[in-house]
Amino acid sequence: MSDDDAREVYERARLGGSVTLGERPAVLVVDFSCGFTDPECALGADMTDEVEATKRVLDLARARGLAVIFTSIGFEPSLKDGGLWLQKAPALADLQLGGQWVAIDPRLEPREDETVVLKKGASAFFGTNLAAILISQGVDTVILCGATTSGCVRATAVDLLQHGFPTLVPRECVGDRAQAPHEANLFDIQAKYADVVSLEDALGYLESVPSRAGVEV
């Protein structure tokens, strides 16, 4: 089936509607840890362009006093907390707590007051308190960035929808190891779970919401 045929099928099924955005967004950066953005790691790929695009989103969000949350995957040295995922993807064993691959990519300049959620599954919600973090900060919309598009980004997009958070995915801010799964999953995310938009559209939305700089949460 061609891409045009697929779009026609999805349109006939009335998929791909737009979500209604709120006025208190957060930027959620999923697994842009060194293990995924550095090709020296078995799990990694060169995501320089995606990291730089995400930094633009973060710079604007920080200037406007909006919430910024990171996630990273990390396991105990025993790897017993990895469950079946390590059987399916043994290279995840490289992501051990305290190691260089678990650290957030320094090019994103993570700040001490920005939360890092440690996770051990694909979705940023699975086994974490991410929902409580978002709710406690009054977040009503999420800008989703990170890696990989076909794995943790997609899983998180699904759960953001199911938890009631309208979500934008700037396509320049998410990456994968190969183009085909990247594009296929962006297509599916747009159809069912979130709005896939350009980086400029995401920045425009952040500019449009009330600034919270200097406002205590």
Backbone as a chain_set.jsonl record, in Angstrom:
{"seq": "MSDDDAREVYERARLGGSVTLGERPAVLVVDFSCGFTDPECALGADMTDEVEATKRVLDLARARGLAVIFTSIGFEPSLKDGGLWLQKAPALADLQLGGQWVAIDPRLEPREDETVVLKKGASAFFGTNLAAILISQGVDTVILCGATTSGCVRATAVDLLQHGFPTLVPRECVGDRAQAPHEANLFDIQAKYADVVSLEDALGYLESVPSRAGVEV", "coords": {"N": [[0.846, -1.193, 0.0], [0.623, 2.176, -0.903], [1.865, 5.352, 0.376], [-0.001, 7.361, -0.084], [-2.326, 5.854, -0.448], [-2.544, 4.76, 2.112], [-3.0, 7.077, 3.638], [-5.5, 7.778, 2.633], [-7.049, 5.631, 3.529], [-6.865, 6.015, 6.294], [-8.016, 8.546, 6.541], [-10.611, 7.979, 5.735], [-11.359, 6.431, 7.855], [-11.639, 8.354, 9.693], [-9.504, 9.241, 11.282], [-6.885, 11.065, 12.97], [-7.609, 13.562, 14.01], [-7.331, 16.848, 15.569], [-5.947, 17.733, 18.754], [-7.193, 19.591, 21.585], [-5.493, 22.243, 22.853], [-4.03, 23.345, 25.967], [-3.179, 25.965, 28.335], [-1.062, 25.734, 30.017], [1.591, 24.388, 29.454], [4.027, 21.698, 29.547], [7.392, 20.708, 28.874], [8.392, 17.602, 27.894], [11.058, 15.539, 27.842], [12.051, 12.676, 26.527], [14.273, 10.231, 27.277], [16.6, 11.352, 26.062], [19.212, 10.673, 26.818], [22.749, 10.098, 27.171], [23.248, 7.526, 26.315], [21.52, 7.114, 24.214], [21.894, 9.208, 22.469], [24.521, 9.265, 21.733], [26.52, 7.792, 19.408], [28.56, 6.073, 20.133], [27.66, 4.386, 22.062], [26.076, 1.198, 22.134], [23.325, 1.292, 21.898], [22.924, 3.766, 20.832], [22.61, 6.608, 18.55], [23.513, 9.07, 16.1], [22.14, 11.881, 17.07], [22.297, 14.585, 16.767], [21.0, 16.714, 15.356], [18.369, 16.462, 16.29], [18.698, 16.823, 19.031], [19.666, 19.441, 19.1], [17.443, 20.806, 18.064], [15.581, 20.256, 20.06], [16.798, 21.598, 22.155], [16.237, 24.221, 21.467], [13.5, 24.312, 21.965], [13.555, 23.853, 24.729], [14.996, 26.107, 25.618], [13.196, 28.196, 25.114], [10.981, 27.395, 26.647], [12.104, 27.463, 29.227], [12.714, 30.185, 29.442], [10.192, 31.2, 29.621], [9.256, 30.249, 31.964], [8.15, 27.686, 32.142], [7.312, 24.249, 32.855], [9.837, 21.733, 32.817], [10.718, 18.468, 32.1], [12.655, 15.57, 32.295], [13.325, 12.206, 31.148], [15.056, 9.153, 31.908], [16.502, 5.997, 31.251], [17.553, 3.533, 33.493], [19.326, 0.926, 35.125], [19.86, -1.282, 37.921], [23.087, -2.659, 38.881], [22.829, -5.44, 39.056], [20.917, -6.009, 37.209], [18.483, -7.146, 37.61], [16.236, -5.668, 37.835], [15.437, -5.192, 35.297], [13.724, -6.922, 34.039], [11.793, -8.637, 31.506], [12.421, -7.028, 29.392], [15.154, -6.769, 29.03], [15.779, -9.223, 28.005], [14.662, -9.086, 25.5], [15.959, -6.869, 24.433], [19.031, -6.89, 24.79], [21.127, -5.012, 24.842], [20.319, -2.962, 26.441], [21.371, -3.422, 28.896], [23.635, -1.937, 29.117], [22.881, 0.418, 30.212], [23.416, 1.313, 33.044], [22.862, 2.372, 36.369], [24.506, 5.267, 37.493], [26.373, 5.185, 35.514], [27.889, 6.522, 32.458], [26.121, 6.486, 30.324], [23.554, 6.846, 31.216], [23.216, 9.428, 31.933], [21.706, 12.619, 31.261], [21.922, 14.091, 28.051], [24.463, 16.425, 27.875], [24.337, 18.612, 26.173], [21.795, 19.535, 26.256], [21.692, 20.955, 28.516], [20.649, 20.355, 31.217], [18.977, 21.436, 34.181], [19.392, 21.894, 37.739], [16.981, 22.194, 39.04], [15.183, 20.898, 37.476], [13.182, 18.132, 36.877], [14.211, 14.729, 36.73], [13.007, 11.799, 35.629], [13.367, 8.526, 36.495], [13.175, 5.604, 34.658], [12.14, 2.238, 33.818], [10.962, 0.987, 31.819], [9.273, 1.201, 28.602], [7.264, 3.287, 28.262], [7.066, 6.568, 29.65], [5.41, 6.713, 31.776], [5.114, 4.209, 32.903], [5.413, 2.5, 35.841], [6.325, 4.788, 37.14], [6.118, 8.064, 38.756], [5.2, 10.014, 37.053], [2.692, 11.023, 36.172], [1.653, 12.147, 38.545], [3.565, 14.143, 38.954], [3.129, 15.859, 36.759], [0.447, 16.601, 37.2], [0.615, 17.853, 39.714], [1.945, 20.157, 39.095], [0.167, 21.518, 37.642], [-0.005, 21.064, 34.914], [-1.349, 21.087, 31.651], [-0.957, 20.41, 29.056], [1.368, 18.804, 26.863], [4.585, 19.037, 25.437], [6.247, 16.851, 23.559], [9.355, 15.395, 23.288], [12.327, 13.594, 22.161], [13.7, 10.204, 22.282], [13.353, 6.685, 21.526], [11.611, 7.29, 18.459], [10.003, 5.171, 17.608], [9.874, 3.639, 19.838], [10.148, 4.45, 22.974], [9.144, 7.065, 22.763], [6.782, 6.775, 21.264], [5.378, 4.982, 22.971], [5.083, 6.596, 25.217], [3.577, 8.69, 24.146], [1.153, 7.387, 23.661], [0.355, 6.834, 26.309], [0.208, 9.421, 27.353], [-2.033, 10.427, 26.035], [-3.935, 8.648, 27.11], [-3.865, 9.356, 29.747], [-4.984, 11.805, 29.635], [-3.649, 14.113, 28.667], [-3.29, 16.546, 26.336], [-1.147, 16.508, 23.517], [1.725, 17.68, 21.791], [3.979, 16.756, 19.246], [6.911, 17.728, 18.144], [8.264, 17.205, 15.053], [10.953, 17.498, 14.372], [12.212, 17.143, 16.755], [12.313, 14.563, 17.675], [13.785, 11.317, 17.454], [15.193, 8.387, 15.813], [16.776, 5.166, 15.251], [16.666, 4.384, 12.642], [15.234, 5.461, 9.534], [12.807, 4.481, 8.457], [11.159, 3.154, 10.564], [10.939, 5.429, 12.153], [9.462, 7.313, 10.568], [7.121, 5.818, 10.091], [6.062, 5.544, 12.652], [5.67, 8.198, 13.448], [3.636, 8.814, 11.661], [1.609, 7.147, 12.661], [1.357, 8.042, 15.305], [0.418, 10.643, 14.849], [-2.033, 9.984, 13.706], [-3.477, 8.785, 15.79], [-2.788, 9.461, 18.478], [-1.43, 11.911, 19.214], [-0.643, 15.314, 18.222], [1.401, 15.692, 15.543], [3.743, 18.012, 14.76], [5.463, 20.841, 13.229], [8.693, 22.069, 14.271], [8.72, 24.86, 14.389], [5.983, 25.424, 14.654], [5.504, 24.322, 17.173], [7.125, 25.984, 18.758], [5.826, 28.387, 18.285], [3.388, 27.893, 19.561], [4.27, 27.702, 22.259], [5.112, 30.321, 22.599], [2.677, 31.545, 22.601], [1.303, 30.996, 24.928], [0.497, 31.987, 28.34], [3.199, 33.516, 30.033], [5.053, 32.088, 32.696], [7.159, 32.884, 34.112], [8.858, 33.641, 37.024], [6.676, 32.999, 38.551], [5.49, 31.296, 41.34], [5.097, 27.806, 41.734]], "CA": [[0.0, 0.0, 0.0], [1.396, 3.416, -0.978], [1.575, 6.325, 1.434], [-1.257, 8.036, -0.417], [-3.414, 4.919, -0.159], [-2.665, 4.67, 3.57], [-3.656, 8.302, 4.106], [-6.909, 7.705, 2.261], [-7.682, 4.682, 4.443], [-6.951, 6.644, 7.614], [-8.995, 9.627, 6.47], [-11.937, 7.364, 5.681], [-11.637, 5.97, 9.22], [-11.736, 9.584, 10.496], [-8.386, 9.319, 12.212], [-5.998, 12.202, 12.783], [-8.14, 14.828, 14.489], [-6.415, 17.646, 16.38], [-6.276, 17.851, 20.173], [-7.37, 20.944, 22.086], [-4.355, 22.559, 23.709], [-4.269, 24.197, 27.119], [-2.345, 27.152, 28.499], [0.038, 25.474, 30.961], [2.325, 23.242, 28.928], [5.349, 21.263, 30.01], [8.216, 20.007, 27.884], [8.816, 16.286, 28.373], [12.144, 15.038, 26.986], [12.138, 11.246, 26.826], [15.451, 9.406, 26.987], [17.747, 11.946, 25.392], [20.405, 10.41, 27.616], [23.907, 9.869, 26.312], [23.167, 6.191, 25.741], [20.724, 7.139, 22.991], [22.31, 10.284, 21.564], [25.932, 9.092, 21.411], [26.672, 6.555, 18.64], [29.543, 5.191, 20.744], [26.893, 3.384, 22.809], [25.422, 0.257, 21.226], [21.941, 1.718, 21.719], [22.87, 5.151, 20.412], [22.707, 7.069, 17.173], [23.834, 10.489, 16.044], [20.905, 12.659, 17.124], [22.696, 15.984, 16.941], [19.967, 17.627, 14.864], [17.208, 16.38, 17.174], [19.086, 17.427, 20.314], [19.729, 20.894, 18.911], [16.068, 21.297, 17.931], [14.978, 20.178, 21.391], [17.377, 22.683, 22.959], [15.486, 25.437, 21.151], [12.247, 24.221, 22.718], [13.875, 24.023, 26.145], [15.386, 27.498, 25.876], [11.996, 29.019, 25.157], [10.19, 26.984, 27.808], [12.764, 27.969, 30.428], [12.577, 31.637, 29.479], [8.805, 31.513, 29.942], [8.934, 29.684, 33.27], [7.326, 26.491, 31.981], [7.897, 23.026, 33.424], [10.692, 20.883, 31.982], [10.901, 17.158, 32.737], [13.424, 14.602, 31.523], [13.343, 10.816, 31.593], [16.225, 8.365, 31.55], [16.43, 4.586, 31.605], [18.718, 3.085, 34.239], [19.131, -0.334, 35.841], [20.828, -1.69, 38.938], [24.141, -3.519, 38.321], [22.38, -6.835, 38.966], [20.009, -6.046, 36.065], [17.249, -7.861, 37.943], [15.104, -4.755, 37.682], [15.174, -5.001, 33.868], [12.646, -7.794, 33.587], [11.869, -9.257, 30.18], [12.918, -6.089, 28.389], [16.564, -7.06, 28.778], [15.86, -10.393, 27.137], [14.324, -8.651, 24.147], [16.937, -5.873, 23.999], [20.136, -7.065, 25.739], [22.009, -3.846, 24.919], [19.858, -2.102, 27.528], [22.22, -3.679, 30.063], [24.662, -0.886, 29.19], [22.324, 1.585, 30.907], [23.473, 1.031, 34.482], [22.831, 3.559, 37.216], [25.825, 5.803, 37.791], [27.21, 5.149, 34.32], [27.825, 7.696, 31.58], [25.04, 6.405, 29.335], [22.277, 7.187, 31.849], [23.175, 10.881, 32.117], [21.06, 13.41, 30.222], [22.888, 14.696, 27.133], [24.81, 17.74, 28.414], [23.999, 19.676, 25.227], [20.479, 20.045, 26.63], [21.924, 21.787, 29.702], [19.642, 20.128, 32.268], [19.174, 22.25, 35.374], [19.19, 21.174, 38.995], [15.576, 22.257, 39.458], [14.364, 20.187, 36.489], [13.006, 16.744, 37.31], [14.595, 13.596, 35.886], [12.249, 10.614, 36.014], [14.05, 7.274, 36.157], [12.211, 4.588, 34.244], [12.677, 0.919, 33.492], [10.113, 0.483, 30.75], [9.218, 2.083, 27.441], [6.49, 4.494, 28.548], [7.52, 7.387, 30.771], [4.447, 6.554, 32.867], [5.099, 2.859, 33.455], [6.18, 2.342, 37.07], [6.867, 6.059, 37.618], [5.127, 9.008, 39.269], [5.129, 11.117, 36.11], [1.354, 11.63, 36.181], [1.564, 12.99, 39.734], [4.418, 15.31, 38.737], [2.437, 16.754, 35.836], [-0.761, 17.127, 37.837], [0.966, 18.745, 40.824], [2.409, 21.427, 38.537], [-0.929, 22.11, 36.887], [0.246, 20.926, 33.48], [-2.528, 20.666, 30.899], [-0.527, 20.095, 27.693], [2.761, 18.354, 26.869], [5.415, 19.019, 24.235], [6.984, 15.593, 23.706], [10.587, 15.285, 22.499], [13.174, 12.511, 22.641], [14.035, 9.004, 21.527], [13.264, 6.647, 20.094], [10.253, 7.543, 17.979], [9.253, 3.922, 17.503], [9.875, 2.94, 21.118], [9.707, 5.151, 24.185], [8.331, 8.222, 22.406], [5.45, 6.298, 20.915], [4.73, 4.436, 24.168], [4.726, 7.727, 26.072], [2.481, 9.402, 23.488], [-0.066, 6.621, 23.928], [-0.043, 7.008, 27.71], [-0.196, 10.81, 27.55], [-3.435, 10.483, 25.61], [-4.77, 7.879, 28.031], [-3.909, 10.104, 31.006], [-5.725, 13.039, 29.418], [-2.79, 15.253, 28.374], [-3.088, 16.867, 24.926], [0.298, 16.437, 23.28], [2.351, 18.026, 20.522], [5.267, 16.118, 18.986], [7.641, 18.398, 17.064], [8.949, 16.107, 14.354], [12.408, 17.697, 14.383], [12.715, 16.932, 18.118], [12.291, 13.145, 18.014], [14.68, 10.595, 16.567], [15.247, 6.931, 15.868], [17.995, 4.619, 14.654], [16.435, 4.188, 11.217], [14.215, 6.383, 9.072], [11.509, 3.846, 8.194], [10.331, 3.108, 11.771], [10.699, 6.801, 12.596], [8.361, 7.892, 9.801], [5.902, 5.026, 10.29], [5.498, 5.81, 13.968], [5.132, 9.549, 13.417], [2.355, 8.698, 10.96], [0.627, 6.523, 13.55], [1.138, 8.953, 16.431], [-0.446, 11.706, 14.35], [-3.364, 9.444, 13.432], [-4.217, 8.226, 16.919], [-2.388, 9.752, 19.862], [-0.947, 13.266, 19.466], [-0.485, 16.112, 17.013], [2.775, 15.823, 15.071], [3.822, 19.362, 14.204], [6.817, 21.324, 12.975], [9.359, 22.746, 15.38], [8.274, 26.252, 14.426], [4.628, 25.454, 15.202], [5.607, 24.082, 18.611], [7.653, 27.202, 19.363], [4.767, 29.381, 18.228], [2.442, 27.595, 20.631], [4.876, 28.09, 23.528], [5.097, 31.791, 22.656], [1.304, 32.044, 22.715], [0.708, 30.747, 26.24], [0.952, 32.957, 29.339], [4.485, 33.263, 30.678], [5.005, 31.814, 34.133], [8.447, 33.284, 34.669], [8.721, 34.315, 38.307], [5.475, 32.551, 39.26], [5.717, 30.116, 42.176], [4.158, 26.712, 41.481]], "C": [[0.882, 1.244, 0.0], [1.031, 4.334, 0.179], [0.252, 7.039, 1.178], [-2.451, 7.148, -0.128], [-3.642, 4.815, 1.346], [-3.363, 5.902, 4.126], [-5.147, 8.279, 3.796], [-7.671, 6.765, 3.189], [-7.881, 5.323, 5.814], [-7.967, 7.782, 7.624], [-10.417, 9.078, 6.442], [-12.357, 6.869, 7.064], [-11.772, 7.144, 10.195], [-10.719, 9.599, 11.632], [-7.602, 10.602, 11.954], [-6.583, 13.544, 13.159], [-7.117, 15.554, 15.359], [-6.894, 17.714, 17.826], [-6.427, 19.329, 20.543], [-6.295, 21.245, 23.117], [-4.752, 23.473, 24.853], [-3.308, 25.37, 27.151], [-1.204, 26.963, 29.497], [0.826, 24.237, 30.514], [3.591, 22.931, 29.71], [6.08, 20.655, 28.826], [8.712, 18.721, 28.53], [9.825, 15.717, 27.382], [12.426, 13.596, 27.387], [13.466, 10.671, 26.337], [16.456, 10.029, 26.024], [18.932, 11.891, 26.346], [21.538, 10.063, 26.659], [23.876, 8.494, 25.648], [22.383, 6.125, 24.449], [21.195, 8.19, 21.994], [23.776, 10.202, 21.16], [26.106, 7.77, 20.668], [27.741, 5.619, 19.175], [28.88, 4.125, 21.613], [26.169, 2.48, 21.814], [23.98, 0.662, 20.929], [21.822, 3.042, 20.984], [22.91, 5.361, 18.915], [23.062, 8.546, 17.217], [22.535, 11.286, 15.967], [21.205, 14.136, 17.358], [21.596, 16.94, 16.522], [18.766, 17.647, 15.816], [17.491, 17.015, 18.535], [19.11, 18.947, 20.186], [18.334, 21.497, 18.765], [15.366, 21.296, 19.278], [15.518, 21.266, 22.299], [16.67, 24.0, 22.683], [14.161, 25.456, 21.912], [12.505, 24.478, 24.204], [14.233, 25.472, 26.472], [14.158, 28.387, 26.005], [11.145, 28.678, 26.376], [10.791, 27.533, 29.094], [12.592, 29.481, 30.553], [11.174, 32.055, 29.91], [8.34, 30.866, 31.248], [8.068, 28.447, 33.228], [8.069, 25.252, 32.5], [8.706, 22.26, 32.381], [10.966, 19.6, 32.757], [11.673, 16.26, 31.775], [13.114, 13.187, 32.013], [14.653, 10.171, 31.151], [15.993, 6.933, 32.007], [17.696, 4.203, 32.356], [18.409, 1.864, 35.08], [20.209, -0.54, 36.895], [21.891, -2.601, 38.307], [23.731, -4.98, 38.193], [21.502, -7.082, 37.754], [18.697, -6.786, 36.355], [16.017, -6.981, 37.806], [14.749, -4.499, 36.217], [14.068, -5.864, 33.318], [12.886, -8.381, 32.201], [12.462, -8.332, 29.131], [14.369, -6.363, 28.04], [16.769, -8.334, 27.969], [15.608, -9.991, 25.686], [15.38, -7.703, 23.583], [18.136, -5.905, 24.941], [21.05, -5.851, 25.869], [21.565, -2.855, 25.987], [20.679, -2.299, 28.803], [23.337, -2.656, 30.197], [24.191, 0.313, 30.008], [22.256, 1.313, 32.396], [23.579, 2.321, 35.275], [24.245, 3.991, 37.602], [26.754, 5.835, 36.604], [26.968, 6.339, 33.409], [26.621, 7.674, 30.654], [23.678, 6.782, 29.904], [22.113, 8.702, 31.984], [22.467, 11.566, 30.955], [22.131, 14.075, 29.359], [23.196, 16.124, 27.594], [24.497, 18.892, 27.471], [22.621, 20.272, 25.509], [20.536, 20.92, 27.88], [20.85, 21.598, 30.768], [19.997, 20.895, 33.533], [18.839, 21.449, 36.629], [17.727, 21.172, 39.426], [14.634, 21.59, 38.456], [14.356, 18.695, 36.806], [13.524, 15.762, 36.266], [13.875, 12.366, 36.433], [13.014, 9.376, 35.559], [13.014, 6.221, 35.804], [12.917, 3.307, 33.822], [11.815, 0.214, 32.455], [10.04, 1.503, 29.637], [8.482, 3.384, 27.744], [7.073, 5.237, 29.74], [6.589, 7.286, 31.971], [4.57, 5.207, 33.571], [6.01, 2.764, 34.679], [6.784, 3.62, 37.612], [5.739, 6.921, 38.187], [4.975, 10.21, 38.349], [3.757, 11.794, 36.125], [1.203, 12.573, 37.367], [2.401, 14.256, 39.576], [3.721, 16.329, 37.845], [1.233, 17.408, 36.501], [-0.412, 18.145, 38.916], [1.45, 20.103, 40.334], [1.359, 22.086, 37.647], [-0.779, 22.017, 35.382], [-1.019, 20.442, 32.777], [-2.223, 20.308, 29.445], [0.943, 19.703, 27.75], [3.37, 18.5, 25.481], [6.371, 17.85, 24.402], [8.154, 15.545, 22.729], [11.322, 14.017, 22.933], [13.344, 11.34, 21.694], [13.532, 7.755, 22.268], [11.806, 6.778, 19.67], [9.412, 6.278, 18.015], [9.136, 3.179, 18.825], [9.287, 3.785, 22.222], [8.887, 6.393, 23.883], [6.913, 7.788, 22.08], [4.71, 5.785, 22.154], [4.277, 5.556, 25.097], [3.591, 8.526, 25.471], [1.151, 8.71, 23.732], [-0.56, 6.889, 25.344], [-0.394, 8.452, 28.031], [-1.653, 10.995, 27.154], [-4.332, 9.817, 26.643], [-4.855, 8.531, 29.411], [-4.565, 11.477, 30.841], [-4.889, 14.273, 29.151], [-2.692, 15.472, 26.862], [-1.599, 17.038, 24.649], [0.66, 16.878, 21.873], [3.694, 17.307, 20.422], [5.941, 16.877, 17.844], [8.52, 17.383, 16.335], [10.463, 16.273, 14.339], [13.037, 17.338, 15.72], [12.639, 15.483, 18.565], [13.133, 12.389, 16.993], [14.662, 9.101, 16.792], [16.522, 6.465, 15.181], [17.881, 4.442, 13.143], [15.237, 5.024, 10.789], [12.843, 5.739, 8.923], [10.649, 3.725, 9.456], [10.022, 4.485, 12.327], [9.474, 7.379, 11.893], [7.054, 7.14, 10.033], [5.251, 5.353, 11.628], [5.019, 7.246, 14.103], [3.767, 9.565, 12.739], [1.278, 8.179, 11.902], [0.334, 7.392, 14.774], [0.19, 10.072, 16.02], [-1.878, 11.197, 14.162], [-4.161, 9.177, 14.704], [-3.934, 8.839, 18.284], [-2.014, 11.206, 20.156], [-0.906, 14.011, 18.143], [0.998, 16.227, 16.689], [2.875, 17.131, 14.297], [5.269, 19.705, 13.88], [7.392, 21.952, 14.237], [8.854, 24.182, 15.501], [6.858, 26.371, 14.982], [4.643, 25.235, 16.711], [6.126, 25.326, 19.332], [6.598, 28.311, 19.368], [3.722, 29.166, 19.311], [3.009, 28.023, 21.988], [4.903, 29.607, 23.694], [3.701, 32.324, 22.963], [0.714, 31.878, 24.111], [1.231, 31.763, 27.251], [2.307, 32.562, 29.932], [4.274, 33.013, 32.159], [6.339, 32.139, 34.802], [8.225, 34.082, 35.937], [7.507, 33.934, 39.109], [5.807, 31.305, 40.069], [4.648, 29.063, 41.876], [3.427, 26.363, 42.773]], "O": [[1.793, 1.353, 0.82], [0.031, 4.128, 0.867], [-0.519, 7.29, 2.105], [-3.472, 7.617, 0.376], [-4.783, 4.785, 1.807], [-4.227, 5.784, 4.996], [-5.961, 8.713, 4.611], [-8.798, 7.057, 3.589], [-8.943, 5.185, 6.421], [-8.695, 7.961, 8.6], [-11.32, 9.648, 7.054], [-13.539, 6.879, 7.409], [-11.994, 6.938, 11.388], [-11.035, 9.925, 12.777], [-7.649, 11.158, 10.856], [-6.109, 14.574, 12.68], [-6.154, 14.95, 15.83], [-8.096, 17.748, 18.09], [-5.856, 20.203, 19.891], [-6.205, 20.569, 24.142], [-5.682, 24.27, 24.736], [-2.702, 25.728, 26.14], [-0.467, 27.904, 29.792], [0.731, 23.175, 31.128], [4.141, 23.771, 30.423], [5.459, 20.148, 27.892], [9.365, 18.745, 29.574], [9.492, 15.446, 26.229], [12.972, 13.334, 28.459], [13.74, 10.635, 25.138], [17.095, 9.316, 25.251], [19.566, 12.903, 26.644], [21.309, 9.771, 25.485], [24.41, 8.314, 24.554], [22.553, 5.191, 23.667], [20.923, 8.074, 20.799], [24.231, 10.989, 20.329], [25.86, 6.714, 21.25], [27.833, 4.477, 18.724], [29.473, 3.078, 21.87], [25.705, 2.944, 20.772], [23.473, 0.406, 19.838], [20.729, 3.409, 20.554], [23.193, 4.455, 18.131], [22.924, 9.194, 18.254], [21.906, 11.354, 14.911], [20.467, 14.837, 18.051], [21.285, 17.881, 17.252], [18.215, 18.708, 16.111], [16.623, 17.666, 19.116], [18.628, 19.655, 21.07], [18.071, 22.581, 19.286], [14.636, 22.233, 19.601], [14.782, 21.804, 23.126], [16.522, 24.818, 23.591], [13.753, 26.491, 22.439], [11.77, 25.222, 24.853], [13.809, 25.998, 27.501], [14.085, 29.232, 26.898], [10.645, 29.573, 27.057], [10.062, 28.018, 29.959], [12.352, 29.994, 31.646], [10.986, 33.124, 30.491], [7.159, 30.934, 31.591], [7.326, 28.178, 34.173], [9.298, 25.23, 32.568], [8.312, 22.155, 31.219], [11.388, 19.634, 33.913], [11.371, 16.207, 30.583], [12.693, 12.996, 33.154], [15.271, 10.579, 30.168], [15.36, 6.696, 33.036], [18.799, 4.514, 31.906], [17.34, 1.779, 35.684], [21.324, -0.034, 36.772], [21.616, -3.251, 37.298], [24.228, -5.686, 37.316], [21.352, -8.222, 37.313], [17.899, -7.021, 35.448], [14.897, -7.476, 37.676], [13.87, -3.69, 35.921], [13.527, -5.579, 32.25], [14.024, -8.592, 31.784], [12.95, -8.791, 28.099], [14.774, -6.21, 26.887], [17.803, -8.509, 27.324], [16.257, -10.491, 24.767], [15.662, -7.732, 22.385], [18.256, -5.039, 25.808], [21.689, -5.677, 26.906], [22.347, -1.998, 26.398], [20.679, -1.441, 29.685], [23.925, -2.516, 31.269], [25.003, 1.129, 30.445], [21.176, 1.108, 32.951], [24.3, 3.243, 34.895], [25.072, 3.167, 37.99], [27.819, 6.449, 36.67], [25.987, 7.068, 33.555], [26.144, 8.729, 30.238], [22.739, 7.016, 29.143], [20.995, 9.196, 32.133], [22.606, 11.152, 29.804], [23.134, 14.565, 29.878], [22.286, 16.947, 27.692], [24.398, 20.036, 27.914], [22.312, 21.375, 25.059], [19.546, 21.549, 28.252], [20.21, 22.564, 31.182], [21.166, 20.993, 33.909], [18.104, 20.463, 36.582], [17.282, 20.246, 40.104], [13.415, 21.709, 38.581], [15.409, 18.082, 36.981], [13.304, 15.941, 35.069], [14.113, 11.95, 37.567], [13.273, 9.205, 34.368], [12.081, 5.978, 36.57], [14.109, 3.294, 33.516], [11.927, -0.994, 32.245], [10.672, 2.557, 29.714], [9.018, 4.467, 27.508], [7.516, 4.627, 30.714], [6.94, 7.725, 33.066], [4.166, 5.081, 34.727], [7.226, 2.926, 34.57], [7.672, 3.562, 38.462], [4.565, 6.56, 38.111], [4.656, 11.307, 38.81], [3.68, 13.022, 36.094], [0.682, 13.679, 37.217], [1.988, 15.328, 40.018], [3.722, 17.523, 38.141], [1.023, 18.615, 36.381], [-1.064, 19.183, 39.026], [1.378, 21.091, 41.065], [1.631, 23.086, 36.982], [-1.367, 22.813, 34.65], [-1.68, 19.512, 33.238], [-3.125, 19.944, 28.691], [1.688, 20.209, 28.59], [2.755, 18.137, 24.478], [7.216, 17.862, 25.297], [7.975, 15.64, 21.514], [10.982, 13.426, 23.958], [13.161, 11.457, 20.482], [13.318, 7.78, 23.48], [10.891, 6.429, 20.416], [8.246, 6.311, 18.406], [8.391, 2.204, 18.931], [8.069, 3.836, 22.393], [8.012, 6.749, 24.672], [5.95, 8.377, 22.572], [3.544, 6.119, 22.361], [3.205, 5.472, 25.696], [2.72, 8.999, 26.202], [0.139, 9.366, 23.982], [-1.745, 7.141, 25.558], [-1.224, 8.691, 28.908], [-2.416, 11.649, 27.865], [-5.373, 10.362, 27.009], [-5.802, 8.288, 30.158], [-4.685, 12.226, 31.81], [-5.361, 15.386, 29.38], [-2.071, 14.666, 26.17], [-0.876, 17.638, 25.445], [0.006, 16.511, 20.897], [4.453, 17.253, 21.39], [5.575, 16.684, 16.685], [9.411, 16.779, 16.933], [11.186, 15.279, 14.297], [14.26, 17.237, 15.821], [12.881, 15.197, 19.738], [13.193, 12.762, 15.821], [14.185, 8.611, 17.816], [17.256, 7.265, 14.601], [18.893, 4.359, 12.448], [14.329, 5.27, 11.584], [11.827, 6.366, 9.223], [9.496, 4.156, 9.431], [8.958, 4.693, 12.91], [8.557, 7.878, 12.545], [5.997, 7.757, 10.159], [4.026, 5.43, 11.723], [4.044, 7.495, 14.812], [2.851, 10.251, 13.191], [0.167, 8.708, 11.937], [-0.809, 7.467, 15.225], [-0.735, 10.41, 16.759], [-2.831, 11.926, 14.437], [-5.384, 9.323, 14.708], [-4.778, 8.742, 19.176], [-2.267, 11.683, 21.262], [-1.107, 13.425, 17.079], [1.765, 16.794, 17.468], [2.177, 17.331, 13.303], [6.187, 18.955, 14.214], [6.657, 22.319, 15.153], [8.592, 24.658, 16.606], [6.56, 27.319, 15.708], [3.892, 25.878, 17.445], [5.623, 25.681, 20.398], [6.49, 29.075, 20.327], [3.226, 30.121, 19.909], [2.3, 28.641, 22.782], [4.735, 30.117, 24.801], [3.552, 33.414, 23.515], [-0.267, 32.541, 24.449], [2.297, 32.342, 27.046], [2.522, 31.403, 30.287], [3.43, 33.642, 32.797], [6.602, 31.711, 35.926], [7.498, 35.076, 35.939], [7.293, 34.451, 40.206], [6.358, 30.349, 39.523], [3.461, 29.373, 41.777], [2.587, 25.464, 42.784]]}, "num_chains": 1, "name": "protein.A"}
